Every structure is written in structure tokens, then in C-alpha cells.
Amino acid sequence: MLVLDHHDYVSTATIIFQRLSVLLMDVPLYLSIIHLKRYLNGKYGQVFTRGDLVLILLNPGLILVDNMHFQYNSLMLSILIFSISFAIRKKYLISLFLFCVVLNLKHIYLYYGICFAFYILKNYVFHNAINFLRDHNKNRKRKAEKEISMVLGNDIPQVFKWDLIFMRLFKIFVITFSVFFSSFYPFLRHEFDTQLSAILGRLFPFGRGLTHSYWAPNYWAIHTFVDKVLQVVTGKAGKTGFKTRGVVGDLDEHVILPTVTPLMTAVITLLALTPLIKVLIDTKSPSFLKTKIIFIESIAYAALSSFMFGWHVHEKAILMASIPLCLLASHSLFHAKISFILNIIGTFSLFPLLFTFTENVIKVCMLLTFASFSYHHMKSQHLNFSSFMQWYEKLYLILLIPFYLSIIIFRCLPIYEKLPFLPLLFISVYSAVGIGYVWLSLFFKVLSRFIDFDSSKKEK
């Protein structure tokens, strides 16, 4: 069926297999969403609706990347959603196993690692210890210090159950090690050092540039763009000019602004995730629904933070934040708004991946149809959705139409041959502004939860 003898080789049978296999991957995605929906809804309130299901299955960004650009993100997203569903059902070991599987299928799912790690450790490993500390804090307010010390002396060995904690940690280690060992062992049987270094070099491309070849619409796209503008204004052109191909050894050298290193991106990303850690490990006892909403929200925030500040980020990684946010679109006006904005601008940022005339028509029609359906769905779930959207948010989204028309016109001009990268640059920077706005909204939401937790404890 497939003979790899030339770069431009095309096989009809291969194309049919690829298209059908990608379409079939929507089945496990549908099943995973239904699995999660049944537990989130019901007696805990209407959190996820059929409209939200459509927002995911017919998400234009997912269709563009999977069905046209050809990837299997639907399959991996289905495993992720199953993992989320089992986590909130308190099936923590199954959730951990599925997350390890999807992480080995695509290492970029490490974006979510911090959420699953702290959520499982808190609720599975240290659950009894946290309950004891919570009860102790209540008792301390009612009893004298002498009585509290007696209670602590009698109850700590019984409630903490250190043997149970170590046993659960051991189970987590066994599951994690088993999945990773079975995945990497075939590559490491011979020439361990060579194979390991080759694998790590492919998984973590620190030898490549800060920005990918299409400039993922994150903070570093704006940083690099501003540096290029300042170079032109000041006349201090760098060695690389506008070259940002993202290949090995093609590092981005900033001339005016500070040059960014992989370590800097890692530190900034971890700083952005710090409030999230506090929220995930808080020992307060919120309602069931609030706990699960915070967990899903944290997954979206962690992915978006890694997208915004990570090293050599691919533009397709925006799906890792936009799809989880669809799970919360019907929960509140806030989640509906940021989901609406992120899915539209995230899909628009993927347009450069598909550039033929037929693809241009299809992707524009898909985005306009999705935007119309999404807007009416949000209004049906939240009656004041339209008024909740700020005028500058609406203006930013509406300006996408004349902005993209100007890009199309520019490509028809003779100057396009001299500056072919310019349209990609403008799309990336324009999209980065909107995605950055969504990240800031989520950041302040996480920060407000962080502050609320601390203030609630002080009030008590």
C-alpha cells in the first residue's frame, strides 16, 4: 500500500486510510465526552450540554489540524478527557494510567502534568492527612490548647496512616514506571546512551529557535516582533534579520530586547503556574461541583500558560487549551466568554497551515459557521452573554474579517514575493494579542481563587 521512495510520493490507498482513520477517531472522543458529561451533570447541576459537545466534535481548529493537516489529536484528547472523567470520579489510578498513556503518545501533554500530579497526590495519597488537619483546625477553635495537644497526641498516628500513604505512592510509581518502561524499552535495548540522547533531543528541541517556523501566537511572537520593529527604527539590524525557521541551530538572537533562553522560558512558565499549585493543593473543602470545575479550569490554564511562555511552541498546541475550555462553556458567563474568544482566535491562528485556494474557502466558511453557532449557543445558555461581552472584545473579533481580507490582498501584490513571511508574522501577532488576553483573564481568575482561599481562612 505504501512505498517510500520519494518525498512527493502519493498513494490513493494511503490517503483513504488516513482520512478514514482520522474520522474514526471522533468516536472515542464522543464517548469520552459522554462519559464525563454523565458525571458532571445530573444532581450536581447542568454543567455540560449537547451544544458543548458540538463545540468540541465540530471544532474547526480540531478539524483543520486532524482532518486536513492530518494528525490524531482527537484520539489523544479522548484519552485525556477519559482521564479527567476518572479523576473526578475518584478512580485515581485509572486516571493516572490513562494520563501516562496519552503523555507517551504525545509528550506535549506534559503541559497538564502539574494538574494531575497535585490533584492525585492531594485527593488520593494525602486525603486522610488533609482531612485530619482540617478537623484539627476546627477543633482548635473550640478547645483549649491543653486539650488540643492531647487530641493530637492520640490521633496523629491513627489518622495519618503512613503505611497507607507509602502504599499509595508505591502504586503510583508502579503504574507510571510500567507505562514509561513499556513505551521506551524497545528504543533503549541497544546503545542506551545514544538512543536516549536522540529521544530527548527530539522531545525537547532546545537546540532549535525560540519560535517555531510559523510563529505560534504567544508572548514570544510579540517579543520577537517588537524587537524586529525596534531594529528597523534604530537601524540596528541583527545577524538573523527576519529569519526564524525553527530548525536546529537557528536560534533567535534579539538585538534590542533581551535574548531569550530555554531556562528563561522554563522559569517564567513555572512562575505563571505557581498560583495554580496553591489552588490545587488547598485543604479547604469546597462543594463537589466547584472542585471539579477548578480542576478542569486548571487544566486549561496550565496548557495556555505553557503555550504562552514555552520554548519552541507549535501553533497547533492551542487546541490543548481551547478544547478543555469547551467543557466549561455552559458553566458560567466567564467561561463561556473566554471559550468563545479562544476558539475563534485559536482557529484563525491555524489558517497559515492550509494555504491553497480550496482550503482557504473551506477554513473561512468553517470558522464563520462555528462562530455563528457558538455565539447563539452561548446566548441560549446565558441570556446576558451578548451584554457580558465587552465592546473591545467584540471589535477585536469583528476586525478579523477586514484583517484577513487585507492579508489575502497583500499576497496578490508583487511585494509579497520579497516579504513572504510578513502575512504569517501579522497573523501570529494579531492572534497573540487575543490569546494573551484570554490568558490574562484566566490568570486573574486563578489568582482570585488563590486570594479567596487565603482570605476565607483568615475570616474563619
DOSEVO-975771 format. One line per 3 residues: their letters; for each residue x, y, z of N, C-alpha, C. Coordinates in steps of 0.001 Angstrom, whole numbers. Each point is the difference from the previous one (the first is absolute). Layout:
BEGIN
a = X/Y/Z/X/Y/Z/X/Y/Z  ...;
END
This chain:
BEGIN
mlv = 824/-1207/0/-824/1207/0/859/1258/0  1173/-60/625/835/1181/131/1434/-342/-361  553/754/-946/1393/-151/-390/682/1340/162;
ldh = 899/103/973/676/1260/288/1264/104/-850  -158/494/-1223/1159/130/-863/230/1436/-468  -889/924/411/162/1385/-417/-778/899/950;
hdy = 502/1199/183/-639/933/936/-1424/340/-417  -249/99/-1297/-1322/408/-491/-872/-1190/-402  331/-1164/518/-775/-1191/-357/-1433/106/531;
vst = -961/-354/-829/-1405/49/378/-645/-1331/-327  -694/-576/977/-714/-1253/-193/-1462/207/350  -893/-336/-902/-1437/147/243/-441/-843/1183;
ati = 517/-1222/79/-368/-888/1108/446/583/1340  1183/615/14/491/607/1233/-862/1181/415  -369/820/-960/-836/1163/297/-1352/-440/555;
ifq = -597/-1026/-612/-1291/-511/486/133/-513/1423  1088/-746/254/230/-509/1356/139/1140/992  766/1022/-360/205/1125/901/-1310/721/296;
rls = -772/279/-1034/-1239/745/197/-1006/-791/843  -168/-1277/-306/-977/-805/737/437/-221/1442  1290/-235/208/481/-255/1365/-162/1244/866;
vll = 241/1190/-581/-170/1232/757/-1466/212/346  -892/-265/-950/-1432/150/261/-465/-945/1103  537/-1213/0/-388/-976/1021/436/421/1398;
mdv = 1008/834/83/482/449/1307/-995/924/700  -1001/487/-730/-1045/804/634/-904/-854/895  -21/-1307/-248/-838/-900/811/484/-46/1441;
ply = 1282/-321/266/442/22/1407/-97/1388/626  158/1062/-810/-146/1349/545/-1430/231/464  -951/-439/-799/-1419/129/377/-295/-797/1268;
lsi = 506/-1229/72/-255/-854/1164/623/600/1273  1175/581/-134/648/594/1176/-790/1198/522  -533/807/-907/-781/1170/419/-1290/-435/686;
ihl = -655/-1017/-551/-1221/-525/625/312/-559/1382  1123/-690/114/416/-572/1279/182/1090/1050  599/1113/-396/207/1115/921/-1313/731/266;
kry = -803/177/-1012/-1254/749/107/-950/-630/1014  -100/-1319/9/-934/-688/891/330/233/1467  1263/212/297/367/182/1400/-38/1462/423;
lng = 292/904/-930/-40/1414/335/-1424/517/141  -916/-527/-810/-1392/465/41/-814/-790/1022  -1296/42/-114/-867/-733/924/-197/757/1283;
kyg = 199/-682/1122/-285/600/1309/942/1152/335  1101/130/-761/942/1084/282/-267/1236/-857  -1035/-36/-801/-330/1155/-823/386/-213/-1452;
qvf = -501/873/-865/274/-94/-1426/1306/718/-310  1061/-759/-164/1311/570/-276/351/-122/-1472  -371/-1123/-602/396/-293/-1374/-1238/-360/-809;
trg = -182/624/-1169/-1197/-199/-808/367/-610/-1352  -1053/-319/-780/233/-550/-1338/688/1015/-901  -331/1271/208/662/1037/-780/1495/30/232;
dlv = 409/-238/1243/1429/-59/312/651/-1189/-694  -742/-1082/-141/494/-1174/-713/301/352/-1457  -899/782/-609/199/439/-1386/1208/922/-95;
lil = 188/847/1011/1139/920/-7/1328/-747/-86  26/-1217/532/1235/-791/-30/85/-849/-1259  -1041/-772/-291/44/-922/-1133/107/727/-1336;
lnp = -651/1154/-108/52/775/-1243/867/1251/156  936/-67/923/912/1121/187/853/177/-1255  -48/1169/-638/732/166/-1267/1498/-149/153;
gli = 552/431/1145/1432/-171/207/391/-1464/17  -796/-815/674/273/-1439/70/-163/-647/-1367  -1002/418/-749/-220/-556/-1340/1126/400/-939;
lvd = 425/1258/63/1079/463/-870/1293/-772/256  322/-206/1268/1260/-658/345/-71/-1500/-260  -1104/-640/359/-100/-1456/-134/-387/-435/-1410;
nmh = -1100/511/-493/-554/-501/-1252/661/585/-1247  581/1180/121/609/623/-1177/1524/30/101  519/356/1171/1452/-5/199/493/-1394/378;
fqy = -908/-867/374/198/-1414/330/826/-250/1257  -722/-62/1112/546/-470/1260/-1097/-776/731  360/-570/1159/-955/-797/778/-257/641/1363;
nsl = -236/1300/9/-261/686/1257/-1307/-451/651  -986/-392/-812/-1283/-445/552/182/-1219/889  834/-927/-436/254/-1199/795/645/366/1329;
mls = 1014/840/-56/712/351/1234/-858/856/926  -818/877/-577/-918/779/824/-1037/-887/670  -415/-1062/-684/-968/-924/604/611/-696/1212;
ili = 1271/-402/-105/667/-631/1145/137/997/1137  330/1244/-334/113/1041/1026/-1332/211/712  -1088/113/-751/-1315/245/612/-444/-1195/830;
fsi = 294/-1210/-462/-267/-1182/831/790/87/1309  1247/443/-86/828/135/1195/-587/1028/964  -471/1125/-538/-654/1016/831/-1249/-573/660;
sfa = -797/-723/-791/-1247/-568/508/246/-973/1141  990/-888/-159/308/-958/1063/577/702/1235  729/1093/-218/565/738/1142/-1110/587/857;
irk = -1007/607/-615/-1071/601/784/-975/-1051/524  88/-1232/-510/-787/-1104/556/753/-715/1116  1168/522/334/843/-547/1061/603/-1353/-363;
kyl = 96/-275/-1298/717/-1180/-495/1410/454/-385  789/327/1012/1241/713/-222/1052/-840/-729  93/-1272/271/1011/-837/-644/-307/-187/-1477;
isl = -1287/-157/-348/-374/-91/-1415/309/1316/-703  -310/1100/669/284/1314/-564/1495/175/-242  816/-397/970/1448/110/-139/514/-853/-1154;
flf = -515/-1228/-116/427/-886/-1083/-305/612/-1360  -1212/540/-173/-383/588/-1278/827/1241/-308  282/794/1029/816/1192/-246/1413/-391/-408;
cvv = 566/-1012/615/1331/-471/-391/-3/-513/-1440  -1082/-659/-385/-112/-500/-1372/-6/1153/-995  -848/1012/246/-83/1117/-950/1292/811/12;
lnl = 685/52/1128/1272/716/75/1063/-704/-835  -51/-1329/-49/946/-744/-819/-371/19/-1478  -1283/221/-292/-402/145/-1395/451/1342/-566;
khi = -45/1038/834/430/1334/-440/527/745/1216  1294/257/23/643/536/1203/-482/1394/364  -628/717/-927/-450/1356/301/-1103/10/1060;
yly = -604/-1168/255/-1012/-86/1044/610/143/1399  1319/168/32/655/338/1258/-512/1335/536  -593/826/-886/-619/1254/428/-966/-225/1158;
ygi = -717/-1121/-38/-1014/-282/1014/567/-700/1231  1275/-368/-43/571/-838/1045/-149/566/1388  207/1297/151/-65/619/1321/-1400/-129/599;
cfa = -1030/68/-834/-1382/-104/498/-302/-1403/505  334/-1006/-802/-268/-1375/415/856/-390/1194  1249/458/35/899/-366/1102/-543/489/1337;
fyi = -324/1275/86/-454/559/1274/-1420/-437/340  -837/-179/-1012/-1381/-429/263/-31/-1421/563  785/-891/-589/19/-1397/458/715/-121/1339;
lkn = 1090/725/174/708/-51/1282/-885/497/1136  -719/1085/-240/-836/563/1050/-1184/-908/323  -711/-438/-1030/-1266/-709/215/149/-1508/187;
yvf = 1133/-555/-439/182/-1446/124/1039/-366/1054  1156/625/-50/1088/-387/897/-165/618/1387  -218/1307/56/-20/702/1283/-1405/390/438;
hna = -992/-689/-504/-1386/342/313/-288/-102/1500  409/-1095/627/-257/-183/1433/737/1030/847  1242/300/-397/772/993/746/-640/1380/-101;
inf = -498/347/-1187/-649/1303/-183/-1291/78/806  -764/-1079/1/-1222/-16/807/310/176/1478  1078/-642/454/376/136/1404/371/1442/327;
lrd = 818/620/-868/404/1387/236/-1206/929/-16  -943/-268/-891/-1202/814/-85/-823/-120/1295  -159/-1243/493/-744/-207/1247/738/607/1188;
hnk = 1327/-98/-41/792/559/1084/-162/1520/74  -18/647/-1142/-170/1460/-19/-1357/407/571  -1007/-805/-240/-1320/295/563/1/-209/1511;
nrk = 620/-1083/428/26/-300/1430/807/1022/791  1036/526/-634/872/949/686/-735/1276/390  -1019/323/-771/-763/1209/297/-996/-211/1119;
rka = -314/-1234/283/-1009/-273/1017/611/-381/1344  1175/-537/-17/591/-559/1218/1224/791/438  360/-196/1211/1184/656/566/1256/-670/-551;
eke = 1135/676/119/1240/-518/-549/402/-1329/648  -286/-129/1266/374/-1238/677/-777/-1181/-554  -1294/180/-238/-833/-1077/-534/410/-339/-1422;
ism = 389/1002/-767/402/-247/-1392/1246/-870/-43  957/291/845/1230/-775/9/-274/-1457/328  -981/-243/862/-358/-1380/334/-631/-690/-1204;
vlg = -855/728/-703/-644/-578/-1193/1038/-333/-1048  942/923/-216/1044/-228/-997/848/-1209/356  345/-109/1258/855/-1105/413/-656/-1346/-212;
ndi = -1320/-70/150/-706/-1270/-132/-370/-329/-1441  -256/1043/-810/-614/-251/-1303/955/-13/-1180  1123/655/102/873/101/-1175/424/-1368/-533;
pqv = 484/-916/822/440/-1281/-545/-1139/-762/-661  -1244/166/496/-1114/-773/-546/-510/602/-1302  -72/1336/-72/-648/632/-1134/935/146/-1188;
fkw = 1263/330/253/902/196/-1122/267/-1307/-755  74/-1105/701/168/-1306/-633/1141/23/-1016  1216/153/517/1146/136/-889/186/-1212/-899;
dli = -340/-1194/489/150/-1181/-850/-925/72/-1208  -1197/565/181/-936/160/-1122/537/1017/-1008  585/1084/511/561/1020/-883/1134/-580/-842;
fmr = 898/-748/619/1119/-587/-738/-479/-1052/-995  -1028/-748/365/-535/-1002/-917/-605/657/-1235  -712/1088/201/-607/690/-1146/1065/665/-867;
lfk = 1036/542/623/1107/542/-779/677/-1096/-824  112/-1185/579/605/-1128/-711/-853/-401/-1201  -1320/-7/162/-885/-320/-1118/150/1011/-1133;
ifv = 102/1279/367/198/1043/-1008/1314/-216/-745  1053/-350/750/1301/-248/-626/-71/-1183/-964  -647/-1083/409/-88/-1204/-834/-732/299/-1302;
itf = -1121/695/82/-777/314/-1201/797/906/-932  591/1049/556/763/938/-823/1200/-677/-650  755/-756/799/1189/-672/-517/-369/-1036/-1065;
svf = -1071/-737/214/-398/-1049/-941/-336/581/-1369  -746/1082/-9/-386/608/-1280/1217/557/-720  846/732/720/1173/601/-635/1007/-1071/-434;
fss = 157/-1046/802/953/-1060/-339/-447/-741/-1263  -1285/-346/-61/-507/-710/-1172/92/862/-1259  -63/1319/176/72/903/-1142/1430/200/-491;
fyp = 943/124/914/1370/353/-377/926/-1208/-127  -368/-1138/565/902/-1151/8/436/-432/-1401  -903/-82/-990/447/-426/-1343/1085/895/-584;
flr = 25/1276/377/1006/908/-536/1310/-61/784  -60/-505/1216/1158/68/887/691/-1344/206  -450/-1027/-716/617/-1317/186/1456/-3/-452;
hef = 293/737/-1058/1364/46/-527/472/1458/-53  1263/197/299/612/1337/-24/-835/981/817  -100/-284/1271/-877/768/900/304/1498/-52;
dtq = 1268/366/147/356/1424/63/-354/718/-1295  314/-612/-1125/-274/629/-1298/-1487/151/-236  -750/-1051/274/-1444/28/-223/-682/1010/918;
lsa = 425/21/1272/-621/907/965/238/1462/-378  1238/318/-386/296/1381/-379/-754/405/-1254  -169/-934/-930/-751/297/-1222/-1472/247/303;
ilg = -557/-824/894/-1412/159/375/-217/1323/716  849/305/972/-159/1248/746/190/1214/-903  905/-112/-970/226/1099/-927/-1221/277/-867;
rlf = -742/-1062/-347/-1217/179/-796/-1167/473/859  -77/-497/1235/-1113/382/865/137/1429/515  1214/398/290/232/1336/552/1023/722/-886;
pfg = -473/654/-1062/903/593/-1007/597/1335/441  808/-32/1056/613/1232/488/1052/534/-975  446/-849/-935/964/461/-988/-644/775/-1127;
rgl = -1328/92/5/-699/762/-1031/-328/1398/514  -623/787/-844/-276/1376/344/-1103/156/1027  -83/1206/523/-1051/332/964/-1377/-147/-629;
ths = -134/432/-1244/-1284/-70/-692/40/-1073/-1075  -1142/-677/-174/-136/-982/-1066/-71/733/-1334  102/-746/-1096/85/611/-1320/-1196/888/-336;
ywa = -1186/-319/535/-1189/808/-271/-293/1009/1117  893/106/947/-191/934/1111/-1308/-266/734  8/-924/932/-1187/-232/823/-409/1309/667;
pny = -1301/303/26/-463/1301/519/54/80/1523  1200/104/533/162/119/1445/793/1265/334  428/108/1239/707/1209/423/1294/214/-776;
wai = 687/-1086/-327/1299/129/-660/-151/485/-1436  -1150/-222/-604/-239/569/-1330/-43/1524/86  -682/510/1029/-56/1453/208/1382/536/356;
htf = 712/-720/861/1347/402/426/930/109/-1210  -24/-1005/-863/868/-11/-1172/-420/1060/-1009  -1319/175/-165/-507/1005/-931/420/1408/434;
vdk = -154/292/1273/400/1319/510/1499/214/-198  781/-1055/217/1450/116/-190/330/298/-1461  -695/-657/-937/236/245/-1425/-390/1424/-379;
vlq = -1112/493/543/-421/1370/-288/1029/995/534  472/-241/1207/1004/888/591/1313/-35/-780  320/-1155/-570/1199/-87/-838/-119/915/-1215;
vvt = -1191/-25/-616/-223/841/-1179/24/1478/373  -639/331/1119/-81/1398/425/1373/545/363  783/-783/715/1315/463/459/1110/-243/-1009;
gka = -297/-829/-1014/1026/-301/-998/1021/-1009/462  -304/-713/1079/915/-1013/530/-494/-1388/-399  272/-387/-1213/-466/-1294/-499/841/-1118/588;
gkt = -668/-1085/381/694/-1147/563/561/-910/-1068  756/-1002/427/598/-944/-942/-1045/-829/-719  -1088/-324/700/-998/-901/-559/-1084/723/-774;
gfk = -74/1341/107/-1058/723/-706/-1363/-504/398  -802/-408/-988/-1341/-522/278/-26/-1525/-103  1160/-630/78/72/-1457/-142/-381/-676/1313;
trg = -1101/-714/-1/-401/-786/1179/-604/-1298/-504  824/-866/-499/-480/-1233/-618/-303/-1091/1013  587/96/1185/-240/-999/1021/738/-1298/-223;
vvg = 1086/-6/-769/759/-1215/-219/1151/-58/986  658/-1172/75/1078/-189/957/1126/998/-264  428/662/1061/1081/962/-114/-441/1387/-411;
dld = -1276/171/-350/-510/1305/-447/-617/723/1188  854/470/912/-475/646/1209/-335/1460/-265  -1044/485/660/-435/1382/-179/873/927/835;
ehv = 664/914/-653/847/973/694/-716/1339/24  -412/426/1166/-642/1299/129/1081/1071/167  -190/1101/-690/1012/1063/-16/-315/1081/1018;
ilp = -1224/493/4/-393/1077/910/-509/-565/1323  -971/-896/-80/-537/-647/1206/914/-1141/425  -99/-443/1258/868/-1089/475/-218/-1285/-801;
tvt = 1084/-672/-324/-86/-1296/-666/-512/-1050/982  -968/-782/-424/-675/-957/873/671/-1363/-108  192/-657/1133/601/-1339/53/-1041/-1016/477;
plm = 240/-1296/-243/-938/-1017/491/-232/70/1506  1067/292/767/-147/98/1452/-941/1135/381  90/1111/-684/-879/1132/283/-1463/-362/-252;
tav = -266/-694/-1090/-1389/-393/-294/-523/-964/1054  874/-895/471/-422/-962/1028/-330/706/1309  832/952/392/-219/733/1254/-1287/810/-74;
itl = -219/698/-1123/-1198/822/-151/-1256/-874/3  75/-1139/-656/-1155/-916/-12/-311/-495/1403  1023/-386/748/-215/-476/1371/-562/1104/892;
lal = 456/1224/-201/-541/1123/772/-1479/204/-315  -365/-151/-1264/-1406/143/-386/-865/-1092/610  592/-1171/231/-754/-1136/541/-30/-17/1533;
tpl = 795/852/646/88/-27/1467/-1339/200/699  -811/1017/-373/-1314/129/666/-882/-1220/-190  166/-670/-1144/-802/-1186/-281/317/-1128/979;
ikv = 1266/-156/352/390/-1040/956/-688/221/1339  -22/1255/443/-652/319/1272/-1484/-329/-35  -644/298/-1126/-1433/-282/-138/-256/-1503/14;
lid = 862/-775/-667/-213/-1447/-104/220/-723/1317  907/503/853/307/-716/1243/-717/597/1197  -860/1002/-209/-681/621/1133/-820/-1042/759;
tks = 50/72/1326/-661/-1009/836/-1418/390/388  -489/1132/-543/-1380/360/260/-915/-1050/-621  -1211/-92/448/-910/-1033/-482/-1159/627/-787;
psf = 235/394/-1296/-1081/567/-797/-989/-1080/-422  -1080/414/-629/-997/-953/-468/586/-901/-1077  -682/-1113/-242/459/-939/-1023/145/696/-1343;
lkt = -1036/748/-385/-14/634/-1312/1146/995/-137  219/817/1022/1050/1012/-83/1374/-650/-125  220/-1093/705/1278/-699/-70/289/-481/-1410;
kii = -1002/-581/-648/198/-543/-1345/158/1110/-1032  -756/1082/172/129/1133/-912/1401/595/101  499/132/1225/1351/541/206/1035/-901/-663;
fie = -182/-1312/74/945/-937/-600/43/154/-1518  -1161/36/-643/-50/151/-1460/523/1373/-409  -372/1017/753/496/1352/-277/1520/50/129;
sia = 537/-701/981/1451/-31/206/714/-661/-1173  -618/-1031/-565/589/-677/-1156/120/955/-1182  -1064/778/-242/34/974/-1093/1040/1084/269;
yaa = 65/472/1243/948/1060/345/1441/-488/-123  277/-1202/460/1357/-544/-74/445/-132/-1455  -903/-479/-868/338/-148/-1410/236/1353/-651;
lss = -847/980/335/132/1319/-614/1251/714/498  348/-180/1265/1223/602/536/1231/-585/-684  10/-1307/-179/1123/-651/-680/73/442/-1455;
fmf = -1157/192/-627/-45/474/-1376/541/1425/-100  -364/845/954/376/1411/-52/1491/215/232  626/-817/856/1366/292/415/983/-1133/-270;
gwh = -439/-1071/-649/879/-1135/-244/1012/268/-1105  990/-880/-67/1063/105/-1006/-398/-776/-1251  128/614/-1164/-248/-639/-1294/-1388/-658/-43;
vhe = -1009/782/304/-1375/-506/49/-576/-90/-1410  -708/-1074/-283/-702/-152/-1273/-1354/692/85  -418/617/-1098/-1271/716/-13/-1187/-935/235;
kai = 143/-1279/-350/-1096/-961/176/-277/-310/1470  954/347/873/-168/-273/1431/-1108/827/632  -534/989/-716/-1092/804/548/-1229/-851/268;
lma = -138/-1120/-720/-1140/-901/217/9/-585/1408  1155/-97/622/96/-589/1327/-642/874/1065  -196/1285/-311/-693/897/924/-1424/266/-452;
sip = -217/144/-1302/-1327/363/-506/-1018/-1130/164  407/-1248/-190/-945/-1119/122/-440/-209/1452  906/-50/989/-478/-121/1394/-923/1130/426;
lcl = 207/1213/-509/-877/1107/374/-1418/-206/-507  -151/-738/-1104/-1347/-309/-505/-800/-813/1011  685/-761/844/-684/-798/1015/-691/863/1041;
las = 432/1273/109/-546/891/1028/-846/1124/-593  -245/-35/-1300/-669/1118/-670/-1384/289/570  -703/-1035/450/-1351/196/532/-26/208/1508;
hsl = 1153/-48/630/33/103/1455/-221/1423/486  657/974/-632/-108/1380/456/226/940/-1171  -383/1262/186/215/1014/-1030/1490/200/-272;
fha = 789/-34/1059/1438/195/-167/598/-1069/-901  -302/-1267/293/555/-1087/-800/-562/10/-1413  -1253/389/-146/-597/83/-1337/738/1032/-850;
kis = 293/1152/594/646/1078/-758/1417/-372/-425  807/-477/937/1392/-286/-361/89/-1211/-930  -948/-949/137/-31/-1128/-921/-353/465/-1408;
fil = -970/895/-90/-429/547/-1284/1153/735/-684  677/865/726/1094/787/-576/1170/-894/-393  388/-912/899/1185/-820/-246/-199/-948/-1175;
nii = -1193/-580/-135/-231/-930/-1100/-8/708/-1346  -531/1213/-43/-17/734/-1263/1401/456/-382  680/668/909/1320/516/-336/1021/-1127/-115;
gtf = -193/-1080/764/899/-1149/-109/-117/-670/-1353  -1222/-113/-513/-201/-572/-1333/596/914/-1063  -213/1300/159/556/956/-969/1519/-91/-50;
slf = 626/-226/1131/1467/-70/40/534/-1220/-742  -864/-991/-266/414/-1207/-716/-142/138/-1512  -560/1094/-468/-242/188/-1429/1252/-169/-865;
pll = 1168/499/412/1180/-151/-874/393/-1443/-288  -468/-950/792/340/-1402/-253/-605/-501/-1306  -1118/599/-408/-716/-411/-1211/-115/1224/-897;
ftf = 634/-44/-1174/182/1231/-771/-473/-85/-1446  -511/-1149/-473/-507/-56/-1367/-1344/713/-82  -434/304/-1235/-1247/749/-178/-1187/-768/573;
ten = -73/-1303/-307/-1124/-810/500/7/-44/1519  1167/-176/574/107/-41/1451/-364/1345/621  353/1090/-672/-347/1329/508/-1512/170/106;
vik = -710/-423/-1030/-1462/119/2/-598/-857/1108  506/-1229/133/-553/-933/995/236/516/1416  1212/433/292/316/396/1385/-740/1278/398;
vcm = -180/928/-927/-741/1221/310/-1471/-320/259  -600/-829/-851/-1408/-382/186/-194/-762/1305  952/-881/320/-99/-762/1244/44/919/1214;
llt = 918/965/-16/137/895/1153/-1227/889/156  -534/529/-1102/-1184/856/70/-1209/-786/500  -153/-1238/-474/-1119/-845/449/133/-326/1483;
fas = 1206/-357/403/234/-335/1404/-231/1211/896  487/1163/-418/-163/1214/802/-1480/327/175  -779/-153/-1066/-1439/278/74/-702/-974/944;
fsy = 298/-1301/-168/-622/-1005/871/427/212/1456  1288/232/202/519/156/1356/-648/1196/689  -142/1109/-729/-585/1207/584/-1449/-243/417;
hhm = -790/-625/-865/-1406/-258/330/-135/-1044/1111  922/-954/28/-21/-995/1082/287/658/1346  990/901/24/313/696/1242/-1182/856/461;
ksq = -680/645/-942/-1154/819/353/-1144/-853/529  -155/-1216/-520/-1066/-881/487/289/-503/1410  1285/-140/335/370/-468/1333/99/1148/1005;
hln = 370/1170/-492/163/1173/854/-704/1171/-672  -1150/382/509/-847/992/-669/699/1344/-169  864/377/918/682/1282/-96/1427/-136/-533;
fss = 236/-1042/-812/1335/-240/-546/452/1164/-881  -909/502/-839/351/1077/-927/432/1257/750  -726/356/1039/343/1193/773/1247/-227/861;
fmq = 263/-1264/341/1177/-310/808/1287/170/-806  -95/-207/-1314/1154/227/-871/280/1497/-83  1216/412/283/373/1402/-44/113/483/-1451;
wye = -171/1307/-205/14/549/-1359/1345/-230/-684  1096/77/748/1314/-192/-612/240/-1467/-351  -633/-919/723/102/-1416/-347/-731/-281/-1309;
kly = -1204/575/-134/-754/-165/-1244/737/636/-1167  544/1192/211/717/697/-1064/1215/-804/-452  724/-566/945/1188/-794/-343/-378/-1184/-895;
lil = -1090/-683/332/-421/-1153/-796/-548/427/-1361  -747/1085/-52/-565/467/-1270/1104/449/-957  1048/601/546/1105/477/-837/780/-1141/-640;
lip = -254/-1236/432/642/-1140/-660/-351/-46/-1481  -1227/413/-351/-445/-90/-1396/794/946/-896  7/1325/259/805/875/-866/1504/-291/101;
fyl = 437/-459/1172/1417/-313/168/404/-1139/-937  -809/-1059/-51/358/-1131/-864/-168/347/-1477  -977/838/-322/-157/446/-1388/1240/777/-449;
sii = 552/814/883/1214/742/-337/1183/-946/-206  22/-1105/764/1057/-997/-173/-107/-645/-1378  -1217/-327/-412/-213/-616/-1318/416/961/-1113;
ifr = -359/1274/144/368/999/-1005/1518/159/-69  644/7/1161/1458/149/39/686/-1139/-750  -541/-1191/108/605/-1149/-674/-122/85/-1523;
clp = -870/847/-472/-158/171/-1449/916/1096/-549  664/740/854/849/1105/-427/1416/-488/-301  729/698/-863/1373/-409/-332/939/-9/1202;
iye = -261/887/986/891/80/1159/-17/-1285/844  -1057/-807/-187/-113/-1250/773/1166/-939/-275  530/30/-1243/1113/-876/-344/1260/361/784;
klp = 133/1288/351/1162/438/773/-197/-200/1503  -1261/48/447/-290/-125/1438/-1058/-1085/233  300/-1249/-341/-1011/-1072/138/-339/-319/1448;
flp = 904/341/915/-234/-333/1407/-873/1036/703  -179/1171/-604/-708/1085/658/-1448/-341/374  -794/-618/-900/-1368/-369/402/-41/-952/1191;
llf = 929/-963/34/51/-926/1127/302/749/1287  904/968/-92/382/788/1164/-1198/786/540  -739/652/-886/-1142/812/431/-1111/-873/601;
isv = -268/-1157/-626/-1022/-908/542/400/-478/1386  1268/-327/150/488/-499/1291/-118/1065/1084  432/1224/-309/-19/1065/998/-1424/407/346;
ysa = -861/124/-1018/-1395/359/265/-679/-1061/868  254/-1270/-320/-594/-1096/775/582/-37/1411  1290/323/128/649/-35/1309/-622/1007/958;
vgi = -475/1140/-532/-648/996/843/-1276/-575/616  -830/-663/-815/-1244/-583/498/234/-1164/945  941/-869/-349/295/-1147/854/629/464/1311;
gyv = 841/1027/-83/569/564/1218/-1058/603/904  -1018/602/-603/-1115/558/782/-758/-1105/736  -226/-1120/-676/-671/-1136/642/863/-543/1132;
wls = 1312/-86/-240/884/-488/1066/-61/911/1215  30/1304/-212/-78/937/1124/-1320/-164/751  -1091/-213/-715/-1302/-199/641/23/-1246/880;
lff = 568/-1080/-523/99/-1232/789/969/178/1164  1079/725/-238/981/231/1064/-642/718/1178  -761/1067/-271/-644/744/1081/-1104/-833/660;
kvl = -611/-911/-766/-992/-898/593/672/-950/987  1118/-589/-413/759/-890/885/523/787/1193  477/1213/-249/518/829/1085/-1099/362/991;
srf = -1211/244/-492/-1116/315/896/-355/-1197/876  80/-1198/-560/-229/-1205/810/1096/-125/1052  1225/305/-392/1133/-43/922/-222/970/1168;
idf = -435/1219/-313/-243/1004/1034/-1214/-353/843  -1074/-491/-649/-1208/-390/728/274/-1075/1023  842/-983/-363/327/-1080/929/696/534/1232;
dss = 976/895/-206/736/536/1133/-887/889/872  -832/850/-633/-847/913/748/-1064/-763/767  -544/-1079/-588/-1021/-785/684/557/-657/1254;
kke = 1260/-394/-69/632/-627/1171/191/1044/1108  390/1229/-397/215/1052/1000/-1302/394/655  -1078/40/-761/-1305/365/548/-462/-1019/1020;
k = 292/-1254/-265/-408/-1057/933/872/10/1235;
END
